[in-house]
Amino acid sequence: MQRWEAQVNIILARIGQHLEKTGMAETKFGRCAVGDPRLIGDLRRGRIPRPAMVARIESYIAQREGAR
């Protein structure tokens, strides 16, 4: 497994945990976090997120979890 594949798996796991906690739909998460409703599906199909996108995803999750 390449380094970027591991990173994608980690971010997908983090997103999955967040979706499970919140009950949010995958498309809504993508739209709210980065403005792309296809984000999760694309990541599963091999899209490689740049560091700025990973930071936006992490920031969105942190903000949502901090608001709870």
C-alpha positions as CSV (number, residue, x, y, z in Angstrom):
1,M,0.0,0.0,0.0
2,Q,1.3,3.4,-0.9
3,R,1.5,6.3,1.5
4,W,-1.4,8.2,-0.2
5,E,-3.6,5.1,-0.1
6,A,-3.1,4.9,3.7
7,Q,-3.9,8.6,4.0
8,V,-7.1,8.1,2.1
9,N,-8.1,5.1,4.2
10,I,-7.4,7.1,7.4
11,I,-9.5,10.1,6.2
12,L,-12.3,7.8,5.1
13,A,-12.3,6.1,8.5
14,R,-12.5,9.5,10.2
15,I,-15.3,10.7,8.0
16,G,-17.1,7.4,8.5
17,Q,-16.9,7.8,12.3
18,H,-18.2,11.3,12.0
19,L,-21.1,10.3,9.8
20,E,-22.0,7.4,12.2
21,K,-22.1,9.8,15.1
22,T,-24.1,12.5,13.4
23,G,-26.3,10.5,11.0
24,M,-25.3,12.9,8.2
25,A,-25.5,11.7,4.6
26,E,-22.3,11.3,2.7
27,T,-23.3,13.8,0.0
28,K,-24.2,16.4,2.6
29,F,-20.9,15.9,4.4
30,G,-19.0,16.4,1.1
31,R,-21.0,19.5,0.2
32,C,-20.6,21.1,3.7
33,A,-17.0,20.2,4.3
34,V,-15.4,21.0,0.9
35,G,-18.3,22.0,-1.5
36,D,-18.3,18.6,-3.3
37,P,-21.2,16.2,-2.8
38,R,-19.2,13.4,-4.6
39,L,-16.2,13.7,-2.2
40,I,-16.6,10.4,-0.4
41,G,-17.5,8.3,-3.5
42,D,-14.5,9.8,-5.3
43,L,-12.2,9.1,-2.4
44,R,-13.3,5.5,-2.5
45,R,-12.7,5.3,-6.2
46,G,-9.1,6.5,-5.9
47,R,-9.2,10.3,-5.7
48,I,-6.1,11.6,-3.9
49,P,-6.9,14.5,-1.7
50,R,-4.3,17.3,-1.4
51,P,-3.2,18.4,2.0
52,A,-5.4,21.5,1.9
53,M,-8.5,19.4,1.3
54,V,-7.6,17.0,4.2
55,A,-7.1,20.1,6.4
56,R,-10.6,21.4,5.4
57,I,-12.2,18.0,6.1
58,E,-10.5,17.7,9.5
59,S,-11.4,21.3,10.4
60,Y,-15.0,20.7,9.5
61,I,-15.2,17.6,11.6
62,A,-13.5,19.4,14.5
63,Q,-15.9,22.3,14.3
64,R,-18.9,20.0,14.2
65,E,-17.7,17.9,17.1
66,G,-16.8,21.0,19.1
67,A,-20.3,22.3,18.7
68,R,-21.8,19.2,20.3
